[in-house]
Amino acid sequence: MILPNKIISLEDSCLPRAAKLLEVLKDNDTVQAVYLNHKDVFFDVSEFIDALDLLFVLRKINVNFTSGVIQLA
């Protein structure tokens, strides 16, 4: 996760991307579908995973790792 600090600004961290992702998420979307539909928001797939990781750690989403389905918490 890339979080803001003295070197990394808020805009360059994963926080704004995670917030944007949370706005567009719907229950029972797959990880792949969400990335393909919103990949223009992210520089690359690692930024997308950082945003998902942050939402998961904050318990805003649950992920079924077998099916790849995201559920809002």
N, C-alpha and C positions, 0 to 999 in steps of 0.2 A: 504494500500500500504506500502510495506517495502522499504524505501529509504535509501541510504547510509548516515551514520552519523559517529560520533566518535566511536560508538560501533559496528555498522553494516558495514562491508566492502562492497565495490562495488560488489564483486563476490557473496556475500550473499543477496544482495538486489534483487528487482524484475526487475531492469534495463536490465541486460543481458538476462534474460528470455523473456522480452518484445521485445527486439531487435531480438532475435531468432524467436519468434512467428511472428513478422512482416515480416520476411524474407520468411516464409513458408505459410503465409496466402494467400488465393485466394479469389476473389469475390464470394459471395453467398455460402460460406461454412457455415455449422451450427456450433454452439458452441460445441455441442456434438461430431460431426465428427472431429473437430480440436483437441479437447482434446484426443479422442481415438487414433487418428493417431500420436499424438506427446506427449503422456503422459510420455514417457521416459525422456523428457527434464525437467519435473517438479517432485518435491519431492512428492507433493500431489495436490489435486484439489484446495486447497486454494492458492497455488503459481500460478496456472494457472489463477485463478480469479483475483489475484493481477496484473498479467501481462496484462490481458484483461482490467482491470480497468484503468491501467496506459495508455494504448493505447487509450482508450475511452476518458479519461480526456484530453489527448494531441490532440484529434480530428484526430487521425490517422485511426480510425475505427468508423463505425456506426453499431449499433446493433438493429435489429428489435426484440423487446422483445416479440412480439406475436408469431413469427415464429422461433425465435432463429437464424436467418441468420445474418452473419457478412458481412459487405461491407466495402471495403477499401475507405477511404475518399480522 
